Amino acid sequence: MKVGFCLQDDAMPRTAYWELFLKAVKESDFYTEYDHEILIPFEDTAMETNWPRYGDHASAYIRGQLHDLSENGQFRNYFARIVSKAQATPDQKYLYINMNPFFRAPILLRRLRNVIVADVSLAMFERDINCNTVSMPALPIISSRSASSDVRKILASFQGANSHPIRDVLKHIADETSIIVNLVERERYVGKIDAVNARTDQNYEWLLQNSNFAFVPRGDALFSYRLAEVMSFGCIPIILSDGWVLPFDRISAWEDFSLRVHADAVLRLPQILTAFTSKEIFSRRKRTLSAYEQRFANLDSMVAGLMAEVEILSRLPQRNFDPQENFTSDFGSGSDLTAPTAAFASQLDNVFDEQEWDALLEYYEGVRR
């Protein structure tokens, strides 16, 4: 699968994440300047503002300021250029990268069958609506440089902000010995965790270094940076995010090393986890580390995984989308755009609509405040 870029515009803002992504693509075996099988818009569509400093959105930018989603803003105009180019060249495939969970690109681009969307917080209902989607992993903000294979004394742990009811439920199963759950204030992390300068949380790292399992509950959105983080420490991830399509699900055998538990079964987790033998735990931890190193450790491995997913997707038969079909979701939404709204069914005649953009703009105005 040979990939190139299109629509360069030096006036667009750019994040540190996107700079590294461009570099990883250009240095990969997939990149070529000619005879492209798939084109990626060159400018920063990802809007990854939590990396490298969690919660410090403004500092994520190395060029310009926060993406402007207003009616005549730069990003909206650039997005319209992408749509126009894809519509004008239906035989050319495009790959759109979105790392912002509140910008629902899989829905906005659902009618463009030559556009594949790689999305960080892909919901199962969005995959149903738009089969041209890849679940994209988030780059970890905290990671281990040498995960130990030693025997660990903590069965399972979690430390993070109380940003979703599922995290409250976890507190009910904690015994503070074998299962440790620390709910902390979000301000403890905002701007203080830095992937580039290796500023971290020592308590969080200690927990992961000494835990066999680690809870990965959803927060404001379906996805969590914690997934790759706990894997880097050799912890078996217990994923608690109903309705999330797991990263690189077509090429990753998540069932071989992780546990996925529905919200209704959280209170049964102590019984579930204590049923694992030491041998089973060691084996799953080993497979967890292997999966992390192969697919999720850095952007080079993520680009390779992304291209493998795109290659598989390009060979699959396309499903025609029925605009009259109704879509519902049985999981709680992290924002107005994480779950479908009643208005979608009547608005599918457009590539994207004003209501969706208004919700996105409201979110970004909140970030600026």
C-alpha angles and dihedrals in degrees: 000000000000116000135191140164136257141183101036113190118172092196092069120099118252133201129213089248093057093048089056092044092054090049092050092051094047092050094047127096089245097066123099134160092218140039095025119193090191133018128210120203103250098220127078108282091150096077091196099174099159094066129112094005114035112234095358097108099170093054091057090076123091092175126032126338138284114327111269110228096174121125095272096023125134096249096050090050091049091048089052090052090054091050092047093049092049091049092049094050106039093166093058118083121222133195118212118195120207122178097166113096093203095056105076101205094162088065098038092052098036096116096053103088094186092058120086114199120210104198131183097211104033115173123211092239089054090054087052091051095041116025090181091085138115123197103232121207121233118240108248118248093199120034139165120247094199116017112201124230091204123126109277125213100207116077097201138347147182134187123178148098120306093245100142136031091245088069090055089054090054089060089063093062096046117111093176091234112061095008115039123186119179116185109195137179115273090231088069089074107027108116092345100088109074124181094190098049094035094240106159146159110265094199091053091049092048091053093052093045089056101038129093094196128026126198116235104191123174118253128182088340137025096258127066133201084215092076096072091033096059091042090056089059092051094251118147105242118233102200116209106179114110113209098019119131103223118237116278090356093170094060103026122080096211092170090065096065112006136062122228114198129185117233091246091060099050094103089058093057096099090059092043095051098044089056091069116097122226089250092053091048093050091048093050092046090053092050090047092057091046092052091048095051092046100046115007112031098095143349093270091062091041092054089051090050091046092053091048089054092047091050091053092045093051090059096050120098112254117245116220111235117229108219090201093058116110120223126202134179130211097198129085117261123238091203141357090276100043092079128037121265129216090248094065096077093059095041101055093104088079128067087228133349141218096250092058092048092048091055091050092049091050090054094051093047086055090052091052091052 
